[in-house]
């Protein structure tokens, strides 16, 4: 039975996993750096890279121990090599190359976004996707750095249908949270406060929602919300904080669900995926499931542990490529962007 060790260090989360056939996750262990970056209000690349060097080797030992797998049962090492912060990617890539060379096992470089698109197929003792879920599907990948709609007709082929023209949804959440003094990262804090608020209290814009294309924009929403916050006194902000969060969140979710719905109708595909860090947002999950039920669509959203950056999704993508006979030479380099061949229609 083929099993793969996977490493994810594309941004500020360090993660290692052991993944087997059919995407079974034998172990996944992760370490976040929120406390290290919070004082700066965002990710500091130099700090992220340095912390990866401290966390990675102990996590590899921990992942193997939890999986109860010796090195002799590891048939390849998968690692995120794109897109991401170069300093962070280098730490994972150099470690994976060292393992590949020392153990004599194949090295497989993985696109981080492909990992997110395949995350719904992961399985463990507590989760499995529906047995009849398969390609083709419409995929909405939403995170701090990416907000993109894909058509996924088969494994290995990912067609970009539309994307944000400016801020990613997760980035907009974080910037809005910062304007309210909620700290960083702010997306989860907005989600929690929004549960206590009235989503109709403030009227924020839904850019491009009435247009036929599948592109998105969140900079106008971010600016509108910033102006509203600046127009309120500190006491008014405190009184309306939950209402502001609920209204802002609803505007983002409205756009995301509208675009997913448009893409599904355009392609006439009855299967869909919402994935990426922002898919952990409770309102997006709730609205997504409501839409799917109305539209008669089979929607799969990974469990929370596979939404945020994790090595399990990288392991599954790497395992599929290993099974297809793919591997990379030791001169494989990191890239801040996807390769031109990774996605069809990237510049659409």
Buried (B, 14 or more C-beta within 10 A) or exposed (E): EEBBBBBBBBBBBBBBBBBBEEBBBBBBBBBBBEEBBEEEBBBBBEBBBBBBBEBBEEBBEBBBEBBEBEEEBBBBBBBBBBBBBBBBBBBBBBBBBEBBEEBEBBBBBBBBBBBBBBBBBBBBEEEBBEEEBEEBBBBBBBBBBBBBBBBBBEBBEBBBBBBBEBBBBBBBBBBBBBBBEBBBBBBBBBBEBBEEBBBEBBEBBBBBBEEEEBBBBBBBBBEBBBEBBEEBEEEEBEEBBBBBBBBBBBBBBBBBBBBBBBBBEEBEBBBBBBBBBBBBBBBBBEBBBEBBEEBEBBBBBBEEBBBBBBBBBBBBBBBBBBEEEBBBEEEBEBBEEBEEEBBBEBEE
